[in-house]
Amino acid sequence: MSPTFRALEVRNYRIYAAGAFVSNIGTWMGAIAQNWLVLTELTDHSSQALGLVVGLQFLPFVVLAPFTGMIADRYPKRRILLATQSFMGSLMLLTSILVFTGTIRLWMMFVMAALLGSAMAIDNPARQTIVSEMVPIDTLANAVALNSASFNAGRLIGPGVAGLAIAQWGTGLAFLLNAISFLAVIAALSTLRPGEMLPTPLARGRGAIRDGFAYVKRRRDIQLVMLLVFVFGTFGMNFQITTALMATTVFGKGPTEFGILGSVVAIGSFTGALMSARRGTARLRTLLLALSGFTVASTAAALAPSYVTFAVLLVVLGFTALTALTTANAMVQTRVDPLLRGRVMALYMAIFMGGTPVGAPIIGWIGDVFGARWTIGIAPVAIGITLIGVAISLMRSENVRVSFETQPRPRLLISSEPVRSRVTEPVLEEAQ
């Protein structure tokens, strides 16, 4: 099998990925339906209202992160996912009923977003880390990248189908199809072979939450990645808001064209995920280059003179964004102690997703006050400043040195500990 798809050689992962792919299509349909419902049916194109809905959906990632990570490390991940996926599917079914009956109100969308976000906060650490129980550690980075590819393959299909469904039958059908899609991943989880899993020992005893924070506090490499993804998630990963505003207020397009923009982003994202899967090893240089490319592309997108130009630039934005996110995710997962992986990944997702409750209302306010183009233009400013600060910090670090201990070529190693004769813990490495 091609190196790009080598994780699919594992039966359990292959079944899980197939179910997740179907569910991902539905997830993107639901996201498009939510945005269109809030912008055009429940408000008069209020970007602040949409920002609040998106913010409420991701706020639980911050509030619940210490507990959700502990849950992922303490209980069987498959059981956690069966419960959370069933609950989220039920929420989408209820939303579709409310829309079909004409009883949906904006405050209900706020409640639904908060409930969905709470379930996602529990679901995400378990979903991120269950992959490590399906595939060997040397295939984990590939599996993480293929997860992103599956997510964005769904993004290629979901938004376009949602746009057509909304134009013909309304947002209720898109929510209903999303609810049905959850059955695919539930079925996949139910058919996994437990005997072929590689379960991580479950955490026991007190202090589990504190241990996760203490571990990250000792790891400067993980802290640096979390800083980058926080700024990126807060100001850069707001495609739900920015594409909706650009499509409706700048270019005057309808639901079909809006849905197409989501699929266009996914073309670049899907390509970036596949490239990451083929690359195999997650490196710091790849992360920094991807964020730099995103900064340039988002500047151009904010200035795009036409819908077509904007759509083309979204391909580049999708490619650089997914390359950065996949690399950051794999760097964290492959460098942490397996016993603490759930807690660290919960903190990682809280840092990344937690930027959305901060950024989404700000982006919405910027859109109302300064115009839709500035909802994109703020990203290169914030990310560019952060990249400059990180570069200066790395160059000035007293602990930067070249090691020839075990590598055939020099590696730049950065450790938060005083320089010693050997590095005793995984550290940041600059790609060769």
JOVEN-V515676 format. One record per residue. N is the residue number from 1. PHI is phi in whole degrees, 0 to 359 (none if undefined). PSI is psi in whole degrees, 0 to 359 (none if undefined). NEAR is the number of other ideal C-beta (glycine too) atoms within 10 Angstrom. Layout:
n=N phi=PHI psi=PSI near=NEAR
n=N phi=PHI psi=PSI near=NEAR
//
This chain:
n=1 phi=none psi=148 near=8
n=2 phi=303 psi=143 near=8
n=3 phi=304 psi=333 near=10
n=4 phi=296 psi=330 near=19
n=5 phi=241 psi=24 near=16
n=6 phi=296 psi=333 near=18
n=7 phi=294 psi=337 near=24
n=8 phi=288 psi=352 near=18
n=9 phi=293 psi=339 near=11
n=10 phi=274 psi=121 near=19
n=11 phi=304 psi=309 near=13
n=12 phi=301 psi=317 near=22
n=13 phi=293 psi=323 near=23
n=14 phi=298 psi=317 near=14
n=15 phi=292 psi=316 near=18
n=16 phi=299 psi=316 near=25
n=17 phi=296 psi=323 near=23
n=18 phi=296 psi=314 near=16
n=19 phi=295 psi=320 near=23
n=20 phi=296 psi=325 near=22
n=21 phi=299 psi=313 near=20
n=22 phi=298 psi=317 near=20
n=23 phi=296 psi=324 near=24
n=24 phi=296 psi=323 near=24
n=25 phi=301 psi=314 near=25
n=26 phi=295 psi=322 near=28
n=27 phi=300 psi=316 near=21
n=28 phi=290 psi=327 near=27
n=29 phi=298 psi=317 near=31
n=30 phi=295 psi=321 near=27
n=31 phi=295 psi=316 near=21
n=32 phi=296 psi=317 near=31
n=33 phi=298 psi=318 near=31
n=34 phi=299 psi=312 near=26
n=35 phi=297 psi=317 near=28
n=36 phi=291 psi=322 near=25
n=37 phi=298 psi=313 near=24
n=38 phi=291 psi=317 near=25
n=39 phi=287 psi=320 near=24
n=40 phi=246 psi=339 near=17
n=41 phi=250 psi=326 near=14
n=42 phi=260 psi=342 near=18
n=43 phi=218 psi=172 near=16
n=44 phi=261 psi=72 near=8
n=45 phi=56 psi=46 near=15
n=46 phi=275 psi=109 near=16
n=47 phi=289 psi=334 near=27
n=48 phi=292 psi=318 near=16
n=49 phi=297 psi=317 near=18
n=50 phi=295 psi=320 near=28
n=51 phi=299 psi=322 near=27
n=52 phi=292 psi=319 near=20
n=53 phi=298 psi=312 near=26
n=54 phi=296 psi=319 near=26
n=55 phi=297 psi=317 near=23
n=56 phi=296 psi=329 near=23
n=57 phi=291 psi=330 near=27
n=58 phi=254 psi=351 near=25
n=59 phi=302 psi=320 near=21
n=60 phi=301 psi=336 near=24
n=61 phi=300 psi=326 near=27
n=62 phi=279 psi=311 near=19
n=63 phi=293 psi=320 near=15
n=64 phi=261 psi=358 near=19
n=65 phi=308 psi=312 near=25
n=66 phi=300 psi=326 near=17
n=67 phi=279 psi=322 near=15
n=68 phi=292 psi=325 near=29
n=69 phi=294 psi=319 near=32
n=70 phi=296 psi=320 near=20
n=71 phi=299 psi=316 near=20
n=72 phi=295 psi=327 near=29
n=73 phi=275 psi=341 near=29
n=74 phi=259 psi=335 near=15
n=75 phi=238 psi=156 near=15
n=76 phi=302 psi=128 near=16
n=77 phi=292 psi=325 near=26
n=78 phi=297 psi=320 near=18
n=79 phi=293 psi=321 near=11
n=80 phi=300 psi=314 near=22
n=81 phi=292 psi=322 near=21
n=82 phi=300 psi=321 near=16
n=83 phi=289 psi=313 near=15
n=84 phi=291 psi=320 near=21
n=85 phi=295 psi=321 near=23
n=86 phi=296 psi=318 near=13
n=87 phi=294 psi=315 near=17
n=88 phi=294 psi=321 near=23
n=89 phi=299 psi=321 near=21
n=90 phi=295 psi=322 near=14
n=91 phi=297 psi=317 near=20
n=92 phi=293 psi=324 near=26
n=93 phi=296 psi=316 near=16
n=94 phi=297 psi=319 near=15
n=95 phi=298 psi=317 near=26
n=96 phi=297 psi=321 near=24
n=97 phi=296 psi=317 near=15
n=98 phi=297 psi=322 near=17
n=99 phi=289 psi=314 near=21
n=100 phi=300 psi=323 near=16
n=101 phi=274 psi=355 near=9
n=102 phi=74 psi=18 near=7
n=103 phi=260 psi=0 near=9
n=104 phi=293 psi=139 near=21
n=105 phi=228 psi=163 near=10
n=106 phi=299 psi=319 near=15
n=107 phi=296 psi=330 near=9
n=108 phi=293 psi=323 near=15
n=109 phi=294 psi=325 near=23
n=110 phi=298 psi=315 near=17
n=111 phi=295 psi=313 near=12
n=112 phi=300 psi=319 near=21
n=113 phi=297 psi=318 near=22
n=114 phi=293 psi=318 near=15
n=115 phi=293 psi=316 near=18
n=116 phi=298 psi=318 near=22
n=117 phi=297 psi=323 near=23
n=118 phi=295 psi=317 near=21
n=119 phi=294 psi=320 near=19
n=120 phi=297 psi=324 near=21
n=121 phi=297 psi=324 near=28
n=122 phi=283 psi=321 near=22
n=123 phi=291 psi=320 near=21
n=124 phi=296 psi=311 near=23
n=125 phi=300 psi=321 near=30
n=126 phi=293 psi=319 near=26
n=127 phi=291 psi=324 near=22
n=128 phi=292 psi=320 near=22
n=129 phi=267 psi=344 near=23
n=130 phi=294 psi=335 near=24
n=131 phi=299 psi=324 near=22
n=132 phi=293 psi=344 near=24
n=133 phi=268 psi=354 near=20
n=134 phi=259 psi=328 near=22
n=135 phi=236 psi=155 near=22
n=136 phi=296 psi=158 near=11
n=137 phi=298 psi=329 near=11
n=138 phi=284 psi=354 near=10
n=139 phi=250 psi=359 near=20
n=140 phi=297 psi=315 near=18
n=141 phi=300 psi=322 near=24
n=142 phi=295 psi=318 near=24
n=143 phi=295 psi=320 near=23
n=144 phi=299 psi=316 near=28
n=145 phi=294 psi=321 near=28
n=146 phi=292 psi=328 near=27
n=147 phi=300 psi=316 near=24
n=148 phi=296 psi=321 near=22
n=149 phi=297 psi=317 near=25
n=150 phi=297 psi=316 near=22
n=151 phi=301 psi=319 near=22
n=152 phi=274 psi=339 near=26
n=153 phi=294 psi=320 near=19
n=154 phi=297 psi=326 near=23
n=155 phi=291 psi=333 near=27
n=156 phi=294 psi=324 near=20
n=157 phi=265 psi=313 near=19
n=158 phi=304 psi=306 near=28
n=159 phi=299 psi=319 near=28
n=160 phi=297 psi=315 near=21
n=161 phi=296 psi=320 near=19
n=162 phi=297 psi=317 near=33
n=163 phi=300 psi=317 near=25
n=164 phi=293 psi=317 near=15
n=165 phi=296 psi=318 near=22
n=166 phi=294 psi=318 near=25
n=167 phi=296 psi=327 near=15
n=168 phi=266 psi=319 near=10
n=169 phi=233 psi=356 near=12
n=170 phi=97 psi=172 near=18
n=171 phi=289 psi=337 near=27
n=172 phi=301 psi=321 near=21
n=173 phi=293 psi=320 near=18
n=174 phi=298 psi=319 near=34
n=175 phi=295 psi=321 near=29
n=176 phi=295 psi=316 near=23
n=177 phi=296 psi=325 near=20
n=178 phi=297 psi=317 near=29
n=179 phi=300 psi=317 near=21
n=180 phi=295 psi=325 near=15
n=181 phi=296 psi=337 near=24
n=182 phi=295 psi=336 near=25
n=183 phi=296 psi=332 near=16
n=184 phi=293 psi=313 near=19
n=185 phi=287 psi=328 near=26
n=186 phi=296 psi=317 near=16
n=187 phi=295 psi=320 near=13
n=188 phi=297 psi=315 near=22
n=189 phi=297 psi=326 near=21
n=190 phi=288 psi=339 near=11
n=191 phi=257 psi=5 near=12
n=192 phi=294 psi=147 near=19
n=193 phi=268 psi=108 near=9
n=194 phi=302 psi=326 near=10
n=195 phi=293 psi=342 near=6
n=196 phi=260 psi=3 near=12
n=197 phi=279 psi=160 near=15
n=198 phi=243 psi=70 near=13
n=199 phi=296 psi=138 near=12
n=200 phi=281 psi=138 near=19
n=201 phi=306 psi=135 near=8
n=202 phi=283 psi=141 near=13
n=203 phi=289 psi=141 near=21
n=204 phi=228 psi=164 near=8
n=205 phi=84 psi=179 near=7
n=206 phi=275 psi=167 near=7
n=207 phi=80 psi=13 near=9
n=208 phi=297 psi=318 near=20
n=209 phi=294 psi=314 near=17
n=210 phi=298 psi=323 near=12
n=211 phi=298 psi=322 near=18
n=212 phi=296 psi=315 near=25
n=213 phi=295 psi=318 near=13
n=214 phi=297 psi=322 near=12
n=215 phi=296 psi=313 near=17
n=216 phi=295 psi=325 near=20
n=217 phi=298 psi=331 near=11
n=218 phi=277 psi=347 near=11
n=219 phi=250 psi=97 near=23
n=220 phi=293 psi=329 near=18
n=221 phi=297 psi=316 near=20
n=222 phi=290 psi=324 near=24
n=223 phi=299 psi=319 near=15
n=224 phi=296 psi=315 near=20
n=225 phi=298 psi=318 near=24
n=226 phi=295 psi=323 near=20
n=227 phi=299 psi=314 near=15
n=228 phi=296 psi=316 near=22
n=229 phi=288 psi=334 near=25
n=230 phi=295 psi=309 near=20
n=231 phi=296 psi=318 near=23
n=232 phi=297 psi=314 near=27
n=233 phi=293 psi=325 near=22
n=234 phi=288 psi=316 near=24
n=235 phi=247 psi=343 near=23
n=236 phi=255 psi=322 near=27
n=237 phi=267 psi=63 near=22
n=238 phi=237 psi=39 near=26
n=239 phi=299 psi=328 near=21
n=240 phi=302 psi=321 near=21
n=241 phi=275 psi=311 near=27
n=242 phi=294 psi=317 near=29
n=243 phi=291 psi=325 near=28
n=244 phi=296 psi=316 near=26
n=245 phi=291 psi=317 near=28
n=246 phi=296 psi=319 near=25
n=247 phi=294 psi=317 near=26
n=248 phi=272 psi=317 near=21
n=249 phi=264 psi=329 near=17
n=250 phi=270 psi=313 near=15
n=251 phi=256 psi=355 near=18
n=252 phi=63 psi=40 near=9
n=253 phi=262 psi=166 near=16
n=254 phi=259 psi=191 near=14
n=255 phi=295 psi=326 near=25
n=256 phi=295 psi=312 near=15
n=257 phi=294 psi=325 near=16
n=258 phi=296 psi=316 near=25
n=259 phi=297 psi=324 near=30
n=260 phi=297 psi=323 near=20
n=261 phi=299 psi=322 near=25
n=262 phi=297 psi=320 near=28
n=263 phi=290 psi=325 near=24
n=264 phi=295 psi=316 near=23
n=265 phi=303 psi=321 near=25
n=266 phi=292 psi=334 near=27
n=267 phi=300 psi=311 near=17
n=268 phi=293 psi=320 near=23
n=269 phi=296 psi=315 near=29
n=270 phi=298 psi=317 near=23
n=271 phi=297 psi=316 near=17
n=272 phi=297 psi=321 near=27
n=273 phi=294 psi=318 near=28
n=274 phi=294 psi=321 near=20
n=275 phi=297 psi=321 near=17
n=276 phi=294 psi=322 near=29
n=277 phi=296 psi=321 near=25
n=278 phi=289 psi=327 near=14
n=279 phi=294 psi=320 near=20
n=280 phi=85 psi=301 near=15
n=281 phi=263 psi=133 near=14
n=282 phi=271 psi=126 near=25
n=283 phi=232 psi=152 near=17
n=284 phi=297 psi=319 near=22
n=285 phi=299 psi=321 near=13
n=286 phi=299 psi=317 near=22
n=287 phi=298 psi=313 near=26
n=288 phi=293 psi=320 near=19
n=289 phi=294 psi=320 near=16
n=290 phi=296 psi=317 near=23
n=291 phi=294 psi=324 near=25
n=292 phi=296 psi=316 near=17
n=293 phi=297 psi=321 near=17
n=294 phi=297 psi=322 near=28
n=295 phi=299 psi=314 near=21
n=296 phi=294 psi=314 near=14
n=297 phi=294 psi=322 near=23
n=298 phi=290 psi=328 near=27
n=299 phi=298 psi=314 near=16
n=300 phi=295 psi=321 near=16
n=301 phi=295 psi=323 near=25
n=302 phi=296 psi=334 near=21
n=303 phi=260 psi=4 near=13
n=304 phi=304 psi=129 near=19
n=305 phi=278 psi=344 near=7
n=306 phi=215 psi=166 near=10
n=307 phi=299 psi=317 near=17
n=308 phi=295 psi=315 near=10
n=309 phi=299 psi=317 near=13
n=310 phi=300 psi=317 near=25
n=311 phi=297 psi=319 near=22
n=312 phi=297 psi=318 near=15
n=313 phi=293 psi=332 near=21
n=314 phi=296 psi=333 near=29
n=315 phi=297 psi=315 near=18
n=316 phi=294 psi=318 near=19
n=317 phi=299 psi=317 near=28
n=318 phi=297 psi=318 near=27
n=319 phi=297 psi=310 near=23
n=320 phi=291 psi=323 near=24
n=321 phi=296 psi=312 near=26
n=322 phi=289 psi=327 near=29
n=323 phi=298 psi=317 near=27
n=324 phi=295 psi=313 near=27
n=325 phi=292 psi=318 near=24
n=326 phi=296 psi=319 near=31
n=327 phi=296 psi=314 near=29
n=328 phi=297 psi=315 near=25
n=329 phi=299 psi=313 near=24
n=330 phi=293 psi=323 near=26
n=331 phi=301 psi=317 near=26
n=332 phi=289 psi=312 near=25
n=333 phi=297 psi=323 near=23
n=334 phi=275 psi=352 near=17
n=335 phi=250 psi=355 near=19
n=336 phi=262 psi=160 near=23
n=337 phi=296 psi=128 near=14
n=338 phi=306 psi=327 near=15
n=339 phi=294 psi=338 near=15
n=340 phi=248 psi=7 near=20
n=341 phi=299 psi=318 near=25
n=342 phi=298 psi=315 near=31
n=343 phi=292 psi=320 near=32
n=344 phi=293 psi=319 near=25
n=345 phi=292 psi=328 near=27
n=346 phi=295 psi=318 near=30
n=347 phi=293 psi=320 near=25
n=348 phi=299 psi=312 near=28
n=349 phi=292 psi=329 near=26
n=350 phi=294 psi=320 near=25
n=351 phi=294 psi=316 near=24
n=352 phi=287 psi=302 near=24
n=353 phi=290 psi=329 near=24
n=354 phi=294 psi=340 near=22
n=355 phi=291 psi=338 near=23
n=356 phi=294 psi=315 near=26
n=357 phi=300 psi=333 near=23
n=358 phi=279 psi=313 near=17
n=359 phi=283 psi=322 near=28
n=360 phi=300 psi=311 near=27
n=361 phi=297 psi=325 near=19
n=362 phi=294 psi=315 near=17
n=363 phi=298 psi=318 near=30
n=364 phi=298 psi=317 near=24
n=365 phi=296 psi=318 near=14
n=366 phi=300 psi=318 near=22
n=367 phi=298 psi=320 near=28
n=368 phi=289 psi=324 near=16
n=369 phi=269 psi=313 near=10
n=370 phi=254 psi=350 near=12
n=371 phi=107 psi=159 near=14
n=372 phi=297 psi=326 near=24
n=373 phi=298 psi=328 near=19
n=374 phi=286 psi=344 near=17
n=375 phi=294 psi=333 near=28
n=376 phi=268 psi=321 near=31
n=377 phi=297 psi=337 near=18
n=378 phi=291 psi=333 near=22
n=379 phi=297 psi=309 near=28
n=380 phi=297 psi=331 near=22
n=381 phi=293 psi=308 near=14
n=382 phi=292 psi=314 near=16
n=383 phi=290 psi=320 near=22
n=384 phi=299 psi=316 near=18
n=385 phi=298 psi=318 near=12
n=386 phi=296 psi=317 near=18
n=387 phi=297 psi=320 near=19
n=388 phi=296 psi=317 near=10
n=389 phi=297 psi=319 near=12
n=390 phi=295 psi=317 near=18
n=391 phi=298 psi=317 near=12
n=392 phi=296 psi=318 near=10
n=393 phi=298 psi=317 near=12
n=394 phi=295 psi=319 near=16
n=395 phi=291 psi=329 near=8
n=396 phi=267 psi=354 near=8
n=397 phi=302 psi=132 near=15
n=398 phi=287 psi=346 near=7
n=399 phi=257 psi=14 near=15
n=400 phi=276 psi=129 near=15
n=401 phi=203 psi=165 near=14
n=402 phi=257 psi=132 near=10
n=403 phi=243 psi=136 near=14
n=404 phi=245 psi=18 near=9
n=405 phi=297 psi=307 near=9
n=406 phi=233 psi=359 near=8
n=407 phi=255 psi=145 near=12
n=408 phi=290 psi=339 near=7
n=409 phi=231 psi=160 near=7
n=410 phi=300 psi=145 near=12
n=411 phi=235 psi=137 near=19
n=412 phi=274 psi=116 near=18
n=413 phi=249 psi=136 near=19
n=414 phi=234 psi=123 near=19
n=415 phi=230 psi=144 near=20
n=416 phi=280 psi=353 near=17
n=417 phi=271 psi=158 near=12
n=418 phi=303 psi=148 near=7
n=419 phi=297 psi=128 near=11
n=420 phi=233 psi=182 near=9
n=421 phi=289 psi=334 near=6
n=422 phi=224 psi=156 near=7
n=423 phi=267 psi=124 near=18
n=424 phi=257 psi=357 near=9
n=425 phi=219 psi=151 near=13
n=426 phi=305 psi=138 near=15
n=427 phi=224 psi=171 near=19
n=428 phi=293 psi=144 near=25
n=429 phi=227 psi=138 near=20
n=430 phi=275 psi=134 near=16
n=431 phi=299 psi=146 near=16
n=432 phi=270 psi=none near=11
//
